[in-house]
Amino acid sequence: MVKLTADLIWKCPHFFNALKERELDLRGNKIAVIENLGATELDNFPYLKRLGTLLINNN
């Protein structure tokens, strides 16, 4: 069972897509639980302020 944590987000591949938006690739992680990311604190880690779209499909 894998949890979606700030540490997992930091380690996953990320890039800019064709629309010049940031994209995070979480494929293959088999995430079962989404942890409260608001309570997580890391140095030099953004608080997802620019999150505009979240697409979730059969993960």
C-alpha positions as CSV (number, residue, x, y, z in Angstrom):
1,M,0.0,0.0,0.0
2,V,1.5,3.3,-1.1
3,K,0.4,6.7,0.4
4,L,0.5,9.9,-1.6
5,T,2.9,11.9,0.6
6,A,5.0,15.0,0.0
7,D,8.1,12.7,-0.2
8,L,6.5,10.6,-3.0
9,I,5.6,13.8,-4.9
10,W,9.2,15.1,-4.5
11,K,10.7,11.8,-5.9
12,C,8.3,11.3,-8.9
13,P,9.3,12.6,-12.3
14,H,8.0,16.1,-13.2
15,F,8.1,18.2,-16.3
16,F,6.4,20.8,-18.4
17,N,3.7,19.6,-20.8
18,A,2.8,21.1,-24.2
19,L,0.7,23.8,-22.6
20,K,3.7,24.9,-20.4
21,E,2.0,23.6,-17.3
22,R,3.8,21.6,-14.7
23,E,3.0,17.9,-14.9
24,L,3.7,15.2,-12.2
25,D,3.9,11.6,-13.3
26,L,2.5,9.3,-10.6
27,R,2.0,6.3,-12.8
28,G,2.8,2.9,-11.5
29,N,2.8,3.9,-7.8
30,K,-0.5,2.1,-7.0
31,I,-1.5,4.9,-4.5
32,A,-4.2,3.6,-2.1
33,V,-4.2,6.5,0.4
34,I,-3.9,10.3,0.0
35,E,-2.3,11.7,3.1
36,N,-3.1,15.2,4.5
37,L,-0.4,17.2,2.5
38,G,-1.3,20.4,4.3
39,A,0.2,19.1,7.5
40,T,3.4,18.1,5.8
41,E,6.4,20.5,5.8
42,L,9.6,20.2,3.8
43,D,12.3,22.8,3.2
44,N,12.2,24.4,-0.3
45,F,9.0,22.5,-1.3
46,P,6.1,24.4,-2.7
47,Y,2.6,24.0,-1.1
48,L,1.0,23.2,-4.5
49,K,-0.2,26.8,-4.9
50,R,-0.1,26.5,-8.7
51,L,-2.2,23.4,-8.8
52,G,-4.9,24.1,-11.4
53,T,-6.0,20.7,-12.6
54,L,-6.0,17.3,-10.9
55,L,-6.8,14.3,-13.1
56,I,-7.3,11.0,-11.4
57,N,-8.3,7.9,-13.3
58,N,-8.3,4.3,-12.0
59,N,-5.2,4.7,-9.9
